[in-house]
Amino acid sequence: MKKMICSFAFLLLTGSVLLSNTIPVNGQTTIEIAHKLPVLLLPADYALLIRPLLLVILAYWIIKMRSSDFSAPLRIVLFSIACLLNAVWFPLWHYSHYAWAFTVTIVLLITLYLLYRTYPKKRNDLAGRVPISLFLAWTIVDLVLNANYLLVFDEWSRLGLSIVLWTILNLSILAAVALHFSFHHRDGAITAVILWVFLGIIVNVWMDELFITLSALFLMALMVFGYWILSPSTVQSKSEETLF
């Protein structure tokens, strides 16, 4: 029964994703709406292929879910709420309710973070925390993209910053998020998603915005360095080496 509830919410989300990207809802697909405004943070279209891959991995997570786990009921509730919120986001986005879509994304992010924290660091595998890490990472990226789209739509001045500097500031925030999860949660999945998005942004702007491209490359190198060198496991092993 628990898995059935979880599966129903997941199927609702899957249907929303497929319909919004194949059949123009309100005359537009999700990607077509994204391209209507000049948002430099938007990655190349191929980067969005991570979404169907994420659905496959989440389906595997549901199949492998152990109902006997102490936290299983809470995880099922939080995951089902997350799926419903994500499914609601699509009609809001397609009917130009961008502020509401942004609000829903914030609630979705909080829900996924609560779900993420139900897992110990040692459950960092495809049957454990990794699918939720990927879902959380993509939602973090979505939140930043939604915020930037809404700001462009409302013609906000970006605190007086140029669009290039504002984009680099947002890239820096995403890189800081990746470093936080690498260092404090030993989580490479979130870093991998953000690296993938950065690569998509580089492909999208390339030589047209060289400063953004170079900044993104620098931040990507920093994230990789942070994961391999500054992760707690590496720091601990180096400490042990110095003791002996």
C-alpha positions, 0 to 999 in steps of 0.5 A, a space after each residue: 500500500 505504501 509503495 502504491 501511494 509513492 508510485 501513484 505520485 511518481 506516475 503523476 509527475 512522470 505524466 506531467 513531465 512527458 506531456 509538457 515536453 511533448 504536447 504543447 500545453 497552452 500552445 508551448 512546451 516547457 523548453 519553448 517557454 524557457 527560451 522566450 526570455 534572455 536568461 544566460 543561466 539557461 543551459 543548452 537543451 541537451 542538458 535537460 535530458 537529465 530529467 528523463 534520466 532522473 525519472 528512471 533512477 527514481 523509479 528504481 529507487 521506488 522498486 528498491 525501497 524497503 518498507 521495513 525501514 524505520 524512516 520508510 513512512 516519512 520518506 513515502 509521505 515526503 516523496 509523494 508530496 515532492 512529486 505532487 508539487 513538481 507536477 503542479 509546477 508544470 501547469 503554473 509554468 505553462 500558464 505564465 504564473 511564474 511567481 507561483 511556480 517559483 513559490 512551489 519550487 521553494 516548497 519542493 526544495 524544502 520537502 526534498 531537503 527534509 527527505 534527503 536528511 532522512 538518509 545517513 551518509 553511508 546510504 549513498 547508493 542508487 537504492 538509498 540517497 543518490 536518487 534523492 540527491 539528484 532530485 534535490 540538485 535538479 530542484 536547486 538548479 530549477 529554483 535558481 533558473 526560476 528566480 532568474 526567469 521571474 526577475 527578467 520577466 518583471 524587468 528587475 534591475 539586478 541590484 545594478 549589476 550587469 547581466 554578466 556579473 549577475 550570472 556569475 554571481 548565480 554560478 558562484 552560489 550554485 558552486 558554493 552549494 555543491 561544495 557544501 554538500 561535498 564537504 558536509 554530506 560527502 555527496 558527489 551526486 549533487 556536484 555531478 548535476 551542477 557540473 552537468 548544468 555548468 557544462 550546458 551553460 558553457 555550450 549555450 553561451 560559449 564565445 558569445 559571453 567569454 567571461 561567463 564561460 571562463 568563470 564557469 570553467 574555473 568554478 567547475 575546477 573548484 567543485 571538482 577540487 573541492 569534492 576530491 580534496 576537501 571532502 571529509 573522508 579525504 581530510 580524515 585520511 590525510 589526518 591519519 597519515 600525519 599521525 603515523 
